[in-house]
Amino acid sequence: MKKLMVGNWKMNKNGKEAQQFTEEFNSKFTDKRDAWIASQALFVKLIINSGIKAGIQNCSEHVNGAYTGEVSPRSFKEMGGHFVILGHSERRQYFGETSKGLNAKIRTALAEGLEVIYCVGETLAEREAGQTLSLIEDQLHQGLNDQSLANATNLIVAYEPVWAIGTGKTASPAQAQEVHAHIRNVLKAKFPAFGDKTRILYGGSVNPANVEELLAQKDIDGGLVGGASLKPADFLALCGDR
């Protein structure tokens, strides 16, 4: 299976910038690695039309109804959307999302045929207290706690050490691999049919300088990339097209 690089643009770029990015990226991309982009919901059709697999950064646990301001995973799938990022650390920090609360969104998005990137990770204080592995295991069990997920082969897990997001700090390859191996073991125990094949992405200040060493680790199947996905040249480098 190819390595997967997912660009999370967060609330960056306007329509013109998004168009320019996709044109430059597509002109040089050689498909060595899978490349997906999660833009603002406003620009997903632009991403879809470019041929890049498009994602959103959150969705509702409901498919329709009187839920003002929400994004329906069913509607997104119908318009050609491919995946959704759920549980990103910024959503947890700024909007109070919890692993237990995210479970309903995960179940709905998977049921609607979207690939789900479920994010887990620890703060610096939690790491220094030696809680990393137990905390992440708890996040996995709470977020993925439902028998209906037993065949959730569209599930992807992203490990994002909160202390390394947007700070320039990066977990060492050995630190990242330790956590990824633990996630792999939890997934294999929870989902024996496919846990050993579930993609596990690393998301903590991935950049062209450190990506190859990170991807060389046994249980790192790709990256969830923030800042380094905003420039075509950087994202191309992450995708193996330097």
C-alpha positions as CSV (number, residue, x, y, z in Angstrom):
1,M,0.0,0.0,0.0
2,K,1.3,3.5,-0.9
3,K,2.1,6.0,1.8
4,L,-0.6,8.6,2.2
5,M,-0.1,12.3,2.6
6,V,-3.1,14.3,3.7
7,G,-3.0,18.1,3.5
8,N,-5.0,19.8,6.2
9,W,-5.4,23.4,5.0
10,K,-7.4,24.3,8.1
11,M,-9.0,27.8,7.5
12,N,-6.3,29.0,5.1
13,K,-6.5,30.0,1.4
14,N,-9.1,31.8,-0.6
15,G,-10.6,30.4,-3.8
16,K,-8.0,31.9,-6.1
17,E,-5.2,30.5,-4.0
18,A,-6.8,27.1,-3.9
19,Q,-7.2,27.0,-7.6
20,Q,-3.5,28.0,-8.2
21,F,-2.4,25.3,-5.7
22,T,-4.3,22.5,-7.4
23,E,-3.1,23.5,-10.9
24,E,0.6,23.7,-9.9
25,F,0.4,20.5,-7.8
26,N,-1.3,18.5,-10.5
27,S,1.2,19.6,-13.1
28,K,4.1,18.0,-11.2
29,F,2.5,15.2,-9.1
30,T,3.6,11.7,-10.2
31,D,1.5,9.5,-7.9
32,K,4.4,8.0,-5.9
33,R,2.3,8.5,-2.8
34,D,-1.4,9.0,-2.3
35,A,-2.3,12.7,-1.9
36,W,-5.5,14.0,-0.3
37,I,-6.5,17.5,0.7
38,A,-8.9,18.8,3.4
39,S,-9.9,22.4,2.6
40,Q,-12.5,24.7,4.0
41,A,-15.9,23.4,3.1
42,L,-16.3,26.3,0.7
43,F,-13.6,25.0,-1.6
44,V,-14.2,21.2,-1.6
45,K,-15.9,21.3,-5.1
46,L,-12.8,23.0,-6.5
47,I,-10.6,20.2,-5.0
48,I,-13.0,17.5,-6.3
49,N,-13.0,19.0,-9.8
50,S,-9.1,19.1,-9.8
51,G,-9.1,15.3,-9.4
52,I,-7.5,15.3,-5.9
53,K,-9.4,13.4,-3.3
54,A,-11.2,16.0,-1.2
55,G,-12.0,16.1,2.5
56,I,-13.6,18.2,5.1
57,Q,-12.3,18.9,8.6
58,N,-15.5,18.1,10.5
59,C,-19.0,16.9,9.9
60,S,-22.3,16.4,11.7
61,E,-23.4,13.2,13.3
62,H,-26.7,13.7,11.4
63,V,-27.3,13.3,7.7
64,N,-30.1,15.9,7.5
65,G,-32.5,18.0,9.6
66,A,-32.7,21.2,11.5
67,Y,-29.0,21.5,12.4
68,T,-28.1,25.0,11.4
69,G,-24.5,25.5,10.3
70,E,-23.6,21.8,10.2
71,V,-22.2,19.8,7.2
72,S,-24.0,16.6,6.3
73,P,-21.6,13.7,5.6
74,R,-24.2,12.3,3.2
75,S,-24.4,15.5,1.2
76,F,-20.6,15.7,1.1
77,K,-20.3,12.2,-0.2
78,E,-23.0,12.8,-2.8
79,M,-21.1,15.8,-4.2
80,G,-18.0,13.6,-4.7
81,G,-16.2,14.1,-1.3
82,H,-13.9,11.3,-0.1
83,F,-13.0,11.7,3.5
84,V,-13.4,13.7,6.8
85,I,-11.0,14.5,9.5
86,L,-12.6,14.0,13.0
87,G,-11.2,14.7,16.4
88,H,-8.4,17.1,15.3
89,S,-6.6,18.5,18.4
90,E,-7.8,22.0,17.5
91,R,-11.4,20.8,17.4
92,R,-10.9,19.2,20.8
93,Q,-9.2,22.3,22.2
94,Y,-11.3,25.1,20.8
95,F,-14.7,23.4,20.4
96,G,-14.7,21.0,23.4
97,E,-14.9,17.9,21.3
98,T,-14.4,14.6,23.2
99,S,-13.6,11.1,22.1
100,K,-16.8,9.8,23.5
101,G,-18.8,12.6,21.7
102,L,-17.0,12.0,18.4
103,N,-18.1,8.4,18.3
104,A,-21.5,9.3,16.8
105,K,-19.8,11.4,14.0
106,I,-17.4,8.6,13.2
107,R,-20.2,6.0,13.0
108,T,-22.3,8.3,10.7
109,A,-19.5,9.3,8.4
110,L,-18.4,5.7,8.0
111,A,-22.0,4.5,7.4
112,E,-22.3,7.2,4.6
113,G,-19.2,5.8,2.8
114,L,-16.6,8.4,3.8
115,E,-13.1,7.5,4.8
116,V,-12.6,8.8,8.4
117,I,-9.3,10.1,9.7
118,Y,-9.7,9.9,13.5
119,C,-7.1,12.0,15.4
120,V,-5.7,11.1,18.7
121,G,-2.8,12.5,20.7
122,E,-1.4,13.9,24.0
123,T,-0.4,17.3,25.4
124,L,3.1,18.0,26.6
125,A,2.0,17.8,30.2
126,E,0.4,14.4,29.6
127,R,3.6,13.1,27.9
128,E,5.8,14.3,30.7
129,A,3.4,12.6,33.2
130,G,3.9,9.3,31.3
131,Q,0.3,9.1,30.2
132,T,0.8,9.0,26.5
133,L,0.0,5.4,25.7
134,S,-2.8,4.9,28.2
135,L,-4.4,8.2,27.1
136,I,-4.3,7.3,23.4
137,E,-5.6,3.9,24.1
138,D,-8.5,5.5,25.9
139,Q,-9.2,7.9,23.0
140,L,-9.3,4.9,20.6
141,H,-11.6,2.9,22.8
142,Q,-14.0,5.8,23.4
143,G,-14.1,7.1,19.8
144,L,-14.4,3.7,18.2
145,N,-16.7,2.1,20.7
146,D,-19.5,0.5,18.8
147,Q,-20.1,-2.9,17.3
148,S,-21.1,-1.3,14.0
149,L,-17.5,-0.3,13.5
150,A,-16.4,-4.0,13.4
151,N,-16.1,-3.8,9.6
152,A,-14.9,-0.2,9.4
153,T,-12.2,-0.7,6.8
154,N,-12.5,2.9,5.8
155,L,-11.0,4.0,9.1
156,I,-7.7,5.8,9.3
157,V,-6.0,6.9,12.6
158,A,-3.8,9.9,12.9
159,Y,-1.4,10.4,15.8
160,E,-0.9,14.0,16.4
161,P,1.2,14.9,19.5
162,V,-0.4,18.2,20.5
163,W,2.9,19.6,21.7
164,A,4.3,19.2,18.2
165,I,1.5,20.9,16.1
166,G,2.5,24.2,14.7
167,T,5.3,24.6,17.2
168,G,8.2,23.4,15.0
169,K,8.8,20.6,17.4
170,T,8.6,17.1,16.1
171,A,8.5,13.7,17.9
172,S,11.6,11.8,17.0
173,P,11.1,8.9,14.6
174,A,11.6,6.6,17.6
175,Q,9.0,8.4,19.7
176,A,6.5,8.4,16.9
177,Q,7.0,4.8,16.1
178,E,6.5,3.8,19.7
179,V,3.1,5.4,19.8
180,H,2.2,4.1,16.3
181,A,3.1,0.6,17.3
182,H,0.9,0.9,20.4
183,I,-2.0,2.2,18.2
184,R,-1.4,-0.7,15.9
185,N,-1.7,-3.2,18.7
186,V,-4.9,-1.6,20.0
187,L,-6.4,-1.7,16.6
188,K,-5.4,-5.3,16.0
189,A,-7.0,-6.3,19.3
190,K,-10.1,-4.3,18.7
191,F,-10.5,-5.1,14.9
192,P,-8.9,-8.5,14.3
193,A,-10.1,-8.6,10.7
194,F,-8.3,-5.4,9.5
195,G,-6.5,-3.7,12.4
196,D,-3.1,-4.7,11.0
197,K,-3.9,-3.0,7.7
198,T,-5.4,0.2,9.0
199,R,-3.4,3.2,7.9
200,I,-1.8,5.2,10.8
201,L,-0.7,8.7,10.0
202,Y,1.7,10.9,11.9
203,G,0.6,14.5,12.3
204,G,3.1,16.7,14.2
205,S,5.0,19.3,12.1
206,V,5.7,16.9,9.2
207,N,7.9,18.7,6.7
208,P,10.2,17.9,3.7
209,A,13.2,17.7,6.0
210,N,11.9,15.0,8.3
211,V,9.3,13.2,6.2
212,E,11.5,10.4,4.8
213,E,12.9,9.4,8.2
214,L,9.4,9.3,9.7
215,L,8.0,7.3,6.8
216,A,10.8,4.8,7.2
217,Q,9.3,3.6,10.5
218,K,7.4,0.4,10.4
219,D,4.0,1.6,11.6
220,I,4.0,5.1,10.1
221,D,1.8,4.9,6.9
222,G,1.8,8.5,6.0
223,G,1.3,12.0,7.3
224,L,-1.4,14.4,8.3
225,V,0.2,17.7,7.3
226,G,-0.7,21.3,8.2
227,G,1.6,24.1,7.3
228,A,3.8,22.1,4.9
229,S,0.7,21.4,2.8
230,L,0.0,25.0,1.9
231,K,2.8,25.4,-0.7
232,P,2.7,23.2,-3.7
233,A,6.5,22.6,-3.7
234,D,6.5,21.5,0.0
235,F,3.5,19.2,-0.5
236,L,5.0,17.7,-3.6
237,A,8.2,17.0,-1.7
238,L,6.2,15.2,1.0
239,C,4.6,13.2,-1.8
240,G,8.0,12.1,-3.1
241,D,8.2,14.7,-6.0
242,R,11.1,16.9,-5.1
